[in-house]
């Protein structure tokens, strides 16, 4: 392999020197990274970019910082694994936004993530005299920031303790079709056996002399009240038949007890559900009812009463970022002479944070918006805004794919911010796939040549022109304007095409009388960030699933056109799970098949062991009990942070020696988990189900992942592609077609890998499924069968369908997305260069020409 490695010292620049990095798939990497420059880490997905920038450089910097703290403090800080590297010289403090660590805490909001809540708390506690209601000030007249924090005793509502309300079962959600009999469609709750009270309703009807075959609304009111709200002290005697899962017979019980009622029963099973997925089963029958005392805000009386700039603290959190900017200007104009000393510094810093949110395309968000309701891209950029708000210099900023979830119209702002950080004396390390952002970097470190075990080496370390001139760099081909365009044969929607239709849609900022999606086609939702794509996508999935279950939701009046739809799959970027035991093999169910194959070997049969014996999650089997099948142990260091060490009993192999003696195709079971997906595809052509499962994983571009790689180490995009592979399997195996919705399925992918995902979507369509994606990637939108463009702006300025039709038809409209569709069709660059956006090596000019026309500057050529 030929590497183009430029000597940083000859550029007259200080450097961060990395020597012998072997973290993850890095293969003894040594490289110089120029300080004070914008460096892009590039390469195909899984080539080692994040391993070098985040897992090596940032983790090492964090560990050096922690080592400077006292042992007493360090015991409370989660330990990071030390990167495998010989030495790193010239590394200072780092700030990083890692897309693999997205905080989805329900109590986290835009305000708390960005630190804006702290500024507002200080303003409201220090400047209440501007517009305060004297009757509501605290008893001693002294306010603190705690009064404006609903997670503190001083600031939280005494009745709901800061939660803002509670989930309650609702009669109209339990009884959705009162014109039908109770057990024949009136209630989705009673459509299936959901609790033990199910059997008591017929007994109560018999006791009351009520005919359950009549429509629910015609039954006696007193009987209906008992079914929903319980019988009080009155007992009802019933015989209950409970099927035994392991036997062909059932167990019969005769019980006499009062009925709790369906509403109380829904809330009981919801509270007792042990997992979030179990709780999800009961949410369709419940609504979150706001607290009557605080109106759902969660704040105590002081926060709800003190006004600043005409708004109380909870009121201010409910308006979007743009309105908060106007509020801050009003407050600044009302400051008195003595108040300026306190208020102006706070307002200036607040304005800077709000401005960055605006430039990152997040001005439509309310400060109270919960982290769990944000799309992956919105959450990533909110965390990015928190880091970029600092005025520090001499810092190394590590930004992991910050362009994720950004409309092309917003990417120029991201580039501007990165250049401003550089201008302030910082070093910016950008892990990025977008060729047009990469071309504007000062320096490029291109990893490869492939993914996983085929990557981990330096192809290029030099200006973007060096990468564009490299003969085998896939990134270089796109930088030189020679990368292959996305290929897909469209499937037109004709007269015989069915349509899935949402009538009377009201979901967040999206409002429409009718939205239609062609059945059996690929539909792409487009629009600027915050225009309502994720809201529409979520409403589509939730309402189709509710309609299939015979229930309704608050967001859509009616769903039609589901004759050919039997199931719904949501392929989002949520983590697969928080346990490190989950991995691609277990999630895809491939490991279930592998365990059966091992159990069918002669040695396993001779020992009488079954497939469950090979599970590393089950006690009493073949797993190593010293580390409980994890391969590592957590050592308590008392006053030092806990440390993970390789299990000395199994040497990290997860299993006992007797389990490792059993082999299939020459491999022990732990060696199967060490295979990459691509290696497993080559090795396991039988049985068919295993080959198809592994093939689906490989098809969505995950061939570089190890089967046993912990799910907690996967990026959001990798987790999403695992879900996509499962949807492909389900779509191929199902007798009936389904609806598959995907939120930004190509985010975090190298341009050369996007073709794989689009091909995978066509596999779903080949099975008769309907596919709807929300996507900012213009090539994907241009290849879709149908486009629904939302806008015209973000937040309250968006949420309307402003264009729909084929990509060619939408391209003729007057919308932001239409303009980029036209530029793509004409072969023009999507990111327009603005004055002052050029970097040191003329990278911006490189991206605007169709091919490299001149040779790169002299460099050091290294052959490996």
C-alpha positions in Angstrom: 0.0 0.0 0.0 1.3 3.5 -0.9 0.8 6.2 1.7 1.0 9.9 1.0 2.3 11.4 4.3 3.3 15.0 4.4 5.9 16.2 6.9 4.1 18.6 9.3 7.3 20.1 10.6 8.2 21.3 7.0 4.9 23.3 7.1 6.2 25.4 10.0 3.6 24.1 12.3 3.6 22.5 15.8 2.0 19.1 15.9 0.4 16.4 18.0 2.6 13.3 17.5 0.9 9.9 17.8 3.3 6.9 17.9 2.2 3.3 17.7 -1.6 3.6 18.1 -3.3 0.1 18.2 -6.7 1.0 19.6 -9.5 -1.1 18.1 -8.5 -1.8 14.5 -5.6 0.7 14.3 -2.5 -1.1 13.0 0.5 0.6 14.8 -0.4 4.0 13.5 2.0 6.8 13.8 1.0 10.3 12.5 1.6 14.0 13.0 -1.5 16.2 13.4 -0.9 20.0 12.9 -1.9 22.2 15.8 -4.1 25.2 15.3 -5.5 23.8 12.1 -8.8 22.2 11.0 -8.0 18.5 10.3 -10.5 16.1 8.8 -10.3 12.4 9.7 -11.8 10.5 6.7 -12.2 7.1 5.3 -14.9 4.5 4.7 -17.2 3.5 7.6 -15.2 1.4 10.0 -11.8 2.4 8.7 -10.5 3.7 12.1 -11.3 7.4 12.0 -13.2 7.4 15.3 -10.7 5.0 16.8 -7.9 7.5 16.2 -9.7 10.8 16.9 -12.0 9.8 19.8 -10.8 6.5 21.3 -7.1 7.3 21.2 -6.6 11.1 21.3 -9.6 12.3 23.3 -9.6 9.3 25.7 -5.9 9.8 26.4 -6.4 13.5 27.1 -9.3 12.7 29.4 -7.2 10.2 31.3 -4.4 12.7 31.7 -6.8 15.2 33.2 -8.3 12.6 35.6 -4.8 11.7 36.8 -4.4 15.3 38.0 -7.4 15.0 40.3 -7.3 13.7 43.8 -8.0 9.9 44.4 -11.1 10.9 46.4 -12.6 12.7 43.5 -11.6 10.1 40.9 -13.5 7.4 42.7 -16.8 9.1 41.6 -15.8 9.4 37.9 -16.5 6.6 35.4 -13.2 5.0 34.3 -12.3 5.1 30.6 -10.2 2.4 29.1 -6.6 3.5 28.4 -6.0 3.6 24.6 -3.4 1.3 23.2 -0.7 3.6 22.0 3.1 3.9 22.6 3.0 7.6 23.2 1.3 10.9 22.3 3.3 14.1 22.4 2.0 17.7 22.3 -1.6 16.8 23.3 -3.5 19.3 25.4 -7.0 19.6 26.8 -9.8 18.2 24.5 -13.5 18.7 24.2 -15.4 16.1 22.2 -18.9 15.4 20.9 -19.0 11.6 20.3 -22.1 10.4 18.4 -21.9 7.1 20.2 -22.7 8.7 23.6 -26.0 10.5 23.2 -27.7 11.3 26.5 -31.4 10.3 26.3 -32.2 11.1 29.9 -35.9 12.1 30.0 -35.1 15.0 32.4 -32.4 16.3 30.0 -33.6 19.3 27.9 -32.1 21.7 25.4 -31.6 24.1 28.2 -29.8 21.7 30.5 -27.7 20.1 27.8 -26.4 23.5 26.6 -26.0 25.0 30.0 -28.5 27.8 29.2 -30.6 26.8 32.2 -27.7 27.9 34.5 -27.5 31.3 32.9 -31.3 31.8 33.1 -31.4 30.7 36.7 -28.8 33.4 37.5 -30.6 36.1 35.6 -34.0 35.3 37.3 -32.5 35.1 40.8 -30.2 38.2 40.4 -32.5 40.5 38.4 -36.1 39.8 39.6 -36.6 43.4 40.5 -37.0 44.4 36.9 -40.4 42.9 36.6 -41.2 41.0 39.8 -44.5 40.5 41.5 -43.7 41.5 45.2 -46.5 39.3 46.5 -44.8 36.1 45.3 -41.2 36.7 46.3 -39.8 34.2 48.8 -40.2 34.9 52.5 -36.8 36.4 53.1 -36.6 38.1 49.7 -33.5 36.2 48.6 -33.7 34.1 45.5 -31.1 31.5 44.4 -30.7 29.5 41.2 -32.2 26.5 43.1 -35.6 28.3 43.0 -35.5 27.9 39.2 -34.4 24.3 39.1 -37.2 21.7 39.2 -34.8 19.0 40.3 -34.2 20.8 43.6 -36.4 20.9 46.7 -36.6 24.7 46.4 -37.6 24.7 42.8 -39.8 21.7 42.3 -43.6 21.6 42.6 -44.6 20.2 46.0 -47.3 18.0 44.4 -45.6 16.4 41.4 -41.9 16.8 42.7 -40.8 18.3 39.4 -42.1 15.6 37.1 -45.0 17.8 35.8 -47.7 15.2 36.0 -48.2 11.5 35.6 -49.4 8.9 33.1 -53.1 8.1 33.5 -55.3 5.6 31.7 -58.0 7.3 29.6 -61.5 6.0 29.0 -61.5 7.0 25.3 -58.3 5.2 24.7 -59.5 2.0 26.4 -62.9 2.2 24.6 -62.2 3.4 21.1 -65.3 2.1 19.2 -68.3 2.4 21.6 -70.6 1.5 18.8 -69.3 -2.1 18.8 -69.6 -4.9 21.5 -66.9 -4.8 24.2 -65.2 -8.0 23.0 -65.9 -7.5 19.3 -63.9 -4.3 18.6 -65.1 -1.7 21.1 -61.9 -2.0 23.1 -58.3 -2.8 22.1 -57.6 -3.5 25.8 -60.1 -6.4 25.8 -59.1 -7.5 22.2 -56.3 -9.7 23.8 -55.8 -11.2 27.2 -53.9 -8.4 28.9 -54.6 -9.0 32.6 -56.3 -11.4 35.0 -59.4 -9.1 35.2 -60.3 -10.0 31.6 -62.2 -13.1 32.8 -64.2 -11.2 35.5 -66.1 -9.0 33.0 -68.3 -11.8 31.6 -68.9 -12.9 35.2 -70.0 -9.4 36.1 -72.2 -9.2 33.1 -73.9 -12.5 34.0 -74.4 -11.2 37.6 -75.9 -8.0 36.3 -77.9 -9.7 33.5 -76.1 -7.7 30.8 -75.8 -8.9 27.2 -72.1 -8.4 26.1 -73.2 -9.0 22.5 -74.8 -5.6 22.4 -72.8 -2.4 21.5 -70.9 -0.9 24.4 -72.6 2.4 24.3 -76.0 0.7 24.7 -75.1 -1.2 27.9 -76.3 0.1 31.3 -74.3 3.0 32.6 -73.7 1.4 36.0 -72.2 -1.7 34.3 -70.0 0.4 32.1 -68.8 2.3 35.1 -67.9 -0.9 37.0 -66.0 -2.3 34.0 -63.9 0.9 33.7 -63.7 2.1 37.3 -64.2 -1.1 39.4 -66.8 -2.5 41.7 -65.5 -1.0 44.9 -66.1 -3.5 47.8 -68.4 -5.8 45.8 -66.8 -9.1 44.9 -67.2 -10.9 41.6 -66.8 -14.7 41.4 -65.2 -16.0 38.2 -63.5 -19.1 36.9 -60.2 -18.4 35.1 -58.4 -20.8 32.7 -54.7 -20.0 32.4 -52.8 -21.8 29.6 -49.6 -23.6 30.7 -46.8 -22.7 28.3 -45.0 -26.0 28.7 -48.0 -28.3 28.6 -51.1 -28.9 26.4 -53.4 -28.5 29.4 -54.5 -25.3 31.2 -54.9 -24.5 34.9 -58.3 -23.5 36.2 -58.8 -21.1 39.1 -62.0 -20.0 40.8 -61.6 -16.6 42.4 -63.8 -14.1 44.2 -62.6 -10.5 44.3 -63.6 -6.9 43.5 -62.8 -5.6 40.1 -60.2 -2.8 40.0 -61.6 -1.6 36.7 -59.8 -1.4 33.3 -58.4 2.1 34.0 -56.8 1.2 37.3 -55.6 -2.1 35.8 -53.9 -0.4 32.9 -52.0 1.9 35.4 -51.1 -1.1 37.7 -49.5 -3.2 34.9 -47.8 0.0 33.5 -46.2 0.7 36.9 -45.2 -2.9 37.4 -43.6 -3.3 33.9 -39.9 -3.9 34.4 -38.6 -2.6 31.1 -39.2 0.4 28.9 -40.3 -1.9 26.0 -42.9 -3.5 28.4 -44.2 -0.1 29.4 -44.6 0.8 25.7 -47.3 -1.9 25.4 -49.6 0.1 27.8 -48.9 3.7 26.7 -51.6 3.5 23.9 -54.2 3.5 26.7 -52.7 6.4 28.6 -52.0 10.1 28.4 -49.7 12.2 30.5 -52.0 14.4 32.6 -50.4 17.7 33.7 -50.1 18.4 37.4 -53.0 20.6 38.5 -50.8 22.7 40.8 -48.0 23.6 38.5 -49.8 23.2 35.2 -47.4 20.6 34.0 -44.3 22.7 34.3 -42.9 20.9 37.4 -41.8 24.2 39.0 -42.7 25.7 42.4 -44.7 28.9 43.0 -41.6 31.2 43.0 -40.5 30.1 39.5 -44.0 30.4 38.3 -44.5 33.9 39.6 -41.3 35.9 39.2 -41.2 37.6 35.9 -38.3 38.9 33.9 -38.7 40.6 30.5 -42.4 39.9 30.8 -42.1 36.1 31.2 -41.9 33.7 34.1 -39.1 31.1 34.0 -41.4 28.2 32.9 -43.0 30.4 30.3 -39.6 31.3 28.8 -38.6 27.6 28.5 -41.7 27.0 26.4 -40.8 29.4 23.6 -38.3 28.6 20.8 -34.7 29.8 20.6 -35.5 32.7 18.3 -38.0 34.1 20.7 -35.5 33.7 23.6 -33.1 35.8 21.6 -35.7 38.6 21.4 -36.4 38.3 25.1 -32.7 38.6 26.0 -32.6 41.9 24.0 -35.6 43.3 25.8 -34.0 42.4 29.2 -30.7 44.0 28.2 -32.5 47.2 27.2 -34.3 47.4 30.6 -31.2 47.0 32.7 -30.6 49.7 35.2 -27.1 51.1 35.9 -26.5 48.9 38.9 -28.0 45.8 37.2 -25.7 46.0 34.2 -22.7 44.9 36.1 -24.5 41.6 36.9 -26.7 41.2 33.9 -24.6 42.2 30.9 -21.9 39.4 31.2 -24.7 36.8 31.7 -26.7 38.1 28.7 -23.6 38.2 26.5 -22.7 34.6 27.2 -26.4 33.6 26.8 -26.6 35.4 23.5 -23.5 33.5 22.3 -25.0 30.1 23.2 -28.3 31.0 21.6 -26.5 32.2 18.5 -24.7 28.9 18.0 -28.0 27.0 18.4 -29.4 29.2 15.7 -26.5 28.7 13.3 -26.6 25.0 13.8 -30.2 24.9 12.6 -31.8 24.5 16.0 -33.6 27.9 16.4 -36.9 26.1 16.2 -36.4 24.1 19.4 -38.0 25.1 22.7 -35.6 25.2 25.6 -37.9 22.8 27.5 -37.7 20.2 24.7 -36.8 16.9 26.2 -33.7 15.0 24.9 -35.9 11.9 24.2 -38.0 13.8 21.7 -35.1 15.1 19.7 -33.9 13.4 16.5 -30.4 11.9 16.5 -29.1 14.8 14.5 -30.8 17.5 16.7 -29.4 15.9 19.9 -25.9 15.6 18.4 -26.0 19.3 17.4 -27.4 20.4 20.8 -24.5 18.7 22.5 -22.2 20.3 19.9 -23.6 23.7 20.7 -22.7 23.2 24.4 -19.1 22.5 23.5 -18.7 25.3 20.9 -20.1 28.0 23.2 -16.8 28.2 25.1 -14.4 31.1 24.5 -11.4 29.0 25.4 -8.3 28.9 23.1 -5.6 26.3 22.8 -8.2 23.5 23.1 -8.4 20.4 20.8 -12.0 20.1 19.7 -13.0 16.6 18.5 -16.2 16.7 16.5 -17.6 13.3 15.5 -19.6 13.7 12.3 -21.2 17.1 13.3 -22.9 17.3 9.9 -25.3 14.4 10.8 -28.9 15.5 10.5 -28.1 18.8 8.8 -29.8 20.0 5.7 -27.3 21.2 3.0 -28.5 24.7 3.6 -27.2 24.6 7.2 -23.8 23.0 6.6 -22.2 26.3 5.6 -22.9 27.5 9.2 -21.2 24.5 10.6 -18.1 25.1 8.5 -18.1 28.8 9.6 -18.1 27.8 13.3 -15.3 25.3 12.8 -13.2 28.0 11.1 -14.0 30.5 13.9 -12.7 27.9 16.5 -9.5 27.6 14.5 -9.1 31.3 14.2 -9.4 31.6 18.0 -6.3 29.5 18.4 -7.9 26.1 18.8 -7.2 22.8 17.0 -10.3 21.3 15.4 -10.4 17.6 14.6 -13.4 16.7 12.4 -14.5 13.1 11.9 -16.5 13.5 8.7 -17.8 11.8 5.6 -19.1 14.8 3.6 -16.6 15.4 0.8 -17.6 19.1 0.6 -16.8 19.7 4.2 -13.6 17.6 4.0 -12.4 19.7 1.0 -12.5 22.8 3.1 -10.2 21.4 5.8 -6.6 22.5 6.2 -5.4 18.9 6.6 -6.8 15.4 5.9 -5.9 12.2 7.6 -7.5 9.5 5.4 -7.8 6.0 6.9 -8.2 2.7 5.2 -7.8 1.1 2.8 -11.0 -0.8 3.9 -13.1 -1.3 7.0 -12.6 -3.3 10.2 -9.6 -5.6 9.9 -9.0 -4.2 6.4 -8.6 -0.7 7.7 -6.6 0.9 10.5 -3.8 2.4 8.3 -2.9 5.9 7.2 -3.5 6.4 3.4 -3.0 10.2 3.4 -1.8 12.8 5.9 -1.7 16.1 4.1 -3.8 18.8 2.4 -7.1 17.7 0.7 -5.3 17.8 -2.7 -3.1 15.0 -1.5 -6.1 12.8 -0.7 -7.7 13.7 -4.1 -4.5 12.5 -5.9 -4.1 9.2 -4.0 -4.6 6.3 -6.5 -6.7 4.0 -4.1 -8.4 6.4 -1.6 -12.2 6.2 -2.0 -12.5 9.5 -0.2 -10.0 11.0 -2.7 -12.1 10.0 -5.6 -15.0 12.0 -4.2 -12.7 15.0 -3.4 -11.5 14.9 -7.0 -15.1 14.9 -8.3 -14.7 11.3 -9.6 -16.8 9.4 -7.1 -19.6 7.3 -8.5 -23.1 8.8 -8.3 -25.8 6.9 -6.5 -27.5 4.4 -8.8 -31.2 3.4 -8.5 -34.0 2.5 -10.9 -37.1 4.4 -9.7 -40.4 2.7 -9.4 -43.1 5.1 -10.6 -46.4 5.4 -8.8 -49.0 4.6 -11.4 -52.8 4.3 -11.6 -52.7 0.9 -10.0 -50.6 2.1 -7.0 -52.2 2.0 -3.6 -51.7 4.9 -1.1 -51.3 4.8 2.6 -53.1 8.0 3.8 -53.1 10.0 7.0 -56.2 12.2 7.4 -56.4 15.1 9.8 -52.8 15.0 10.9 -51.7 17.1 13.9 -48.3 16.1 15.2 -46.0 18.7 16.9 -45.5 21.3 14.2 -46.9 19.2 11.3 -50.5 20.0 10.3 -52.1 18.6 7.2 -55.6 17.5 6.1 -54.1 14.7 4.0 -50.7 13.2 3.6 -50.3 10.3 1.1 -47.5 7.7 0.7 -47.4 5.4 -2.3 -47.6 1.7 -1.3 -44.7 -0.5 -2.4 -42.5 2.5 -3.2 -39.6 4.4 -1.6 -40.8 7.8 -0.2 -38.3 10.4 1.0 -39.3 13.1 3.5 -37.2 16.2 3.0 -37.0 19.7 4.3 -34.7 22.0 6.4 -33.7 20.9 9.9 -36.8 21.2 12.2 -39.3 21.3 9.3 -41.2 18.3 10.7 -39.7 15.3 9.0 -39.2 13.2 12.2 -42.6 14.3 13.5 -44.3 13.1 10.3 -42.3 9.9 10.2 -43.1 9.1 13.9 -46.8 9.9 13.3 -46.9 7.6 10.3 -45.4 4.7 12.2 -47.5 5.2 15.3 -50.8 5.6 13.6 -50.4 2.8 11.1 -49.5 0.5 14.0 -52.4 1.7 16.0 -54.8 1.2 13.1 -53.5 -2.3 12.6 -54.1 -3.0 16.3 -57.6 -1.5 16.1 -56.7 1.6 18.2 -56.4 5.3 17.6 -54.1 8.1 18.6 -54.5 11.8 19.2 -52.4 12.8 16.2 -54.4 11.5 13.2 -58.2 11.4 12.6 -58.1 8.4 10.3 -55.7 6.1 8.5 -56.7 4.5 5.2 -55.0 2.3 2.5 -53.7 -0.4 4.8 -55.1 -3.3 2.8 -51.5 -4.5 1.9 -49.8 -3.6 5.2 -49.6 -6.2 8.0 -46.8 -4.9 10.2 -44.6 -1.8 11.0 -40.9 -1.6 11.6 -39.2 1.5 13.0 -35.5 1.7 12.1 -34.2 4.6 14.1 -30.8 5.5 15.7 -31.7 4.6 19.3 -29.1 2.4 21.0 -29.8 -1.4 20.8 -29.5 -1.6 24.6 -27.5 -0.4 27.5 -25.9 -3.8 28.4 -22.5 -4.5 27.0 -23.5 -8.2 26.6 -25.7 -7.3 23.6 -23.9 -7.5 20.2 -24.6 -7.9 16.5 -24.8 -11.7 16.8 -27.3 -11.7 19.7 -29.4 -8.8 18.3 -29.8 -10.3 14.9 -30.6 -13.8 16.4 -27.6 -15.2 14.4 -26.1 -16.4 17.7 -29.2 -18.5 18.4 -28.6 -20.4 15.2 -24.8 -20.7 16.0 -25.5 -22.1 19.4 -27.8 -24.7 17.9 -25.1 -25.7 15.4 -22.7 -26.2 18.3 -25.3 -28.2 20.2 -25.7 -30.5 17.2 -22.0 -31.5 17.0 -21.1 -35.1 18.0 -19.1 -33.9 21.0 -22.0 -31.8 22.4 -24.5 -34.6 21.9 -22.2 -37.0 23.6 -22.1 -34.6 26.6 -25.8 -34.0 26.5 -25.6 -30.3 26.3 -28.2 -28.1 24.5 -28.0 -24.8 22.7 -28.8 -22.8 25.9 -25.6 -24.3 27.4 -23.6 -22.2 25.0 -25.1 -18.9 26.0 -22.7 -16.5 27.8 -25.8 -14.9 29.4 -27.1 -18.0 31.2 -25.7 -19.3 34.5 -25.0 -23.0 34.9 -23.9 -23.6 31.3 -20.6 -23.4 29.5 -19.8 -19.8 30.2 -17.0 -18.8 32.5 -18.6 -18.1 35.9 -15.7 -16.1 37.1 -16.5 -13.2 34.7 -20.1 -14.4 34.1 -19.4 -14.7 30.4 -18.3 -11.2 29.9 -14.6 -11.9 29.4 -13.6 -9.1 31.7 -13.9 -8.2 35.4 -14.4 -4.9 37.1 -11.8 -4.5 39.8 -12.7 -2.2 42.8 -9.7 0.1 43.3 -11.3 1.7 46.4 -10.1 5.4 46.3 -9.0 5.0 42.6 -11.5 4.5 39.7 -12.6 0.9 39.1 -10.6 -0.8 36.3 -11.7 -3.4 33.8 -9.2 -6.3 33.5 -9.2 -9.4 31.3 -10.6 -12.4 33.2 -7.7 -14.5 34.3 -9.9 -17.7 34.4 -10.9 -17.7 30.8 -8.3 -15.2 29.5 -11.1 -13.1 28.0 -12.7 -16.0 26.0 -16.0 -15.9 28.0 -16.3 -19.7 28.2 -15.0 -22.7 30.3 -12.4 -24.9 28.8 -15.0 -27.7 28.3 -17.1 -25.4 26.1 -14.1 -24.3 24.1 -13.2 -27.9 23.3 -16.4 -28.2 21.2 -15.8 -27.0 17.7 -17.9 -26.4 14.6 -16.1 -26.1 11.3 -12.8 -26.0 13.2 -13.9 -23.0 15.4 -14.5 -22.7 19.1 -17.6 -20.7 20.0 -15.6 -17.7 21.1 -13.8 -17.6 17.8 -17.1 -17.3 16.0 -17.8 -14.2 18.0 -14.4 -12.8 16.9 -15.3 -13.1 13.2 -16.3 -10.0 11.3 -19.7 -10.2 9.6 -17.9 -10.4 6.2 -15.7 -13.3 7.4 -18.8 -15.1 8.8 -20.6 -14.7 5.5 -17.7 -16.5 3.7 -17.5 -19.3 6.3 -21.2 -20.0 6.9 -23.2 -20.8 3.7 -25.4 -23.2 5.7 -27.9 -23.3 7.2 -29.9 -21.0 5.0 -31.4 -18.9 7.8 -27.9 -18.1 9.2 -26.5 -17.3 5.8 -29.5 -15.0 5.1 -29.1 -13.2 8.5 -25.4 -12.7 8.0 -26.0 -11.7 4.4 -28.5 -9.0 5.5 -25.9 -7.6 8.0 -23.3 -7.5 5.2 -25.7 -6.0 2.8 -26.3 -2.9 4.9 -22.6 -2.2 5.1 -21.7 -3.8 8.5 -19.3 -6.4 7.1 -16.4 -4.9 9.2 -18.2 -5.3 12.6 -17.2 -8.2 14.8 -20.1 -10.5 15.6 -19.3 -10.2 19.3 -18.7 -6.4 19.4 -20.5 -4.8 22.3 -23.6 -2.9 21.3 -22.5 0.0 23.6 -19.5 0.6 21.3 -21.7 1.0 18.2 -22.5 4.4 16.7 -26.1 5.5 16.2 -25.8 4.8 12.4 -24.4 1.3 13.0 -27.2 0.5 15.4 -29.7 1.7 12.8 -28.2 -0.5 10.1 -28.5 -3.5 12.4 -32.2 -2.7 12.8 -32.4 -2.3 9.0 -30.9 -5.8 8.5 -33.6 -7.2 10.9 -36.3 -5.4 8.9 -34.9 -6.9 5.7 -35.1 -10.4 7.3 -38.6 -9.8 8.5 -39.7 -8.4 5.1 -38.3 -11.4 3.3 -39.8 -13.9 5.6 -43.2 -12.4 6.1 -46.2 -13.6 4.2 -47.6 -10.1 4.1 -46.0 -6.8 3.3 -45.2 -4.2 6.0 -44.3 -0.6 6.4 -40.7 0.3 7.2 -39.8 3.8 8.3 -36.2 5.0 8.7 -34.9 8.2 10.2 -31.8 9.4 8.3 -30.6 5.9 7.3 -27.4 7.1 5.6 -26.1 9.4 8.3 -22.6 8.5 9.4 -21.9 6.7 6.1 -19.1 7.2 3.6 -20.5 8.2 0.2 -19.2 4.9 -1.2 -21.3 3.0 1.4 -24.6 4.8 0.8 -25.2 2.6 -2.3 -25.3 -0.5 0.0 -28.1 1.0 2.1 -30.1 2.1 -0.9 -29.7 -1.4 -2.4 -31.0 -2.8 0.9 -34.1 -0.6 0.7 -34.8 -2.0 -2.7 -34.6 -5.5 -1.3 -37.4 -4.5 1.1 -39.4 -3.1 -1.9 -38.8 -6.3 -3.8 -40.7 -8.1 -1.1 -43.7 -5.8 -1.5 -43.0 -3.6 1.5 -43.5 0.2 1.7 -40.5 2.2 2.7 -40.5 5.8 4.0 -37.3 7.6 5.0 -36.6 11.0 6.4 -33.3 12.1 4.9 -31.2 15.2 4.3 -28.9 13.4 1.8 -29.7 14.9 -1.6 -28.6 11.9 -3.7 -30.9 9.7 -1.7 -33.8 12.1 -2.1 -33.1 12.4 -5.9 -33.2 8.6 -6.2 -36.5 8.1 -4.4 -39.8 7.2 -6.1 -41.7 9.9 -4.3 -40.6 13.0 -2.3 -42.6 14.9 0.3 -40.9 18.2 1.0 -41.8 19.9 4.4 -41.3 23.5 5.4 -41.0 26.2 4.5 -39.0 26.9 7.6 -38.4 25.2 11.0 -40.5 24.9 14.1 -43.6 27.0 13.9 -42.5 28.2 10.4 -42.5 24.6 9.2 -44.8 21.6 9.3 -46.6 22.1 6.0 -46.3 19.9 2.9 -44.9 22.5 0.4 -44.1 20.2 -2.4 -44.7 16.5 -3.3 -44.3 14.2 -6.2 -41.4 12.6 -8.1 -37.9 14.1 -7.4 -38.0 15.8 -10.8 -41.3 17.4 -10.1 -40.2 18.6 -6.6 -37.0 20.0 -8.1 -39.1 22.5 -10.0 -40.7 24.0 -6.8 -39.5 27.1 -5.0 -38.2 25.4 -1.8 -34.7 25.1 -0.2 -34.6 21.4 -1.0 -35.7 21.9 -4.6 -32.7 24.2 -5.2 -30.3 21.5 -4.0 -32.0 18.8 -6.1 -31.5 21.1 -9.2 -27.8 21.6 -8.3 -27.3 17.8 -7.9 -29.0 17.1 -11.2 -26.7 19.7 -12.8 -23.6 18.1 -11.3 -22.8 21.3 -9.2 -21.4 21.2 -5.7 -24.1 21.3 -3.0 -22.1 23.5 -0.5 -21.7 26.9 -1.9 -18.4 28.7 -0.9 -18.9 32.0 0.8 -16.4 34.7 1.1 -13.9 33.9 3.9 -14.7 30.2 4.0 -11.4 29.2 2.3 -8.9 27.1 4.3 -5.1 27.1 4.1 -4.5 24.8 1.2 -7.3 26.0 -1.1 -9.4 23.0 -0.2 -12.6 24.9 -1.0 -11.5 25.6 -4.5 -10.7 21.9 -4.9 -14.3 20.8 -4.2 -15.8 23.2 -6.7 -13.9 21.8 -9.7 -14.9 18.5 -11.4 -11.5 16.9 -11.2 -8.0 17.5 -9.9 -6.1 19.4 -12.5 -2.7 19.8 -10.8 -0.3 17.5 -8.9 -0.1 17.8 -5.1 2.7 19.6 -3.4 5.9 17.6 -2.6 5.4 15.0 0.2 7.0 12.0 1.8 5.9 8.8 0.1 5.9 5.7 2.4 5.3 2.2 1.3 3.9 -0.4 3.7 
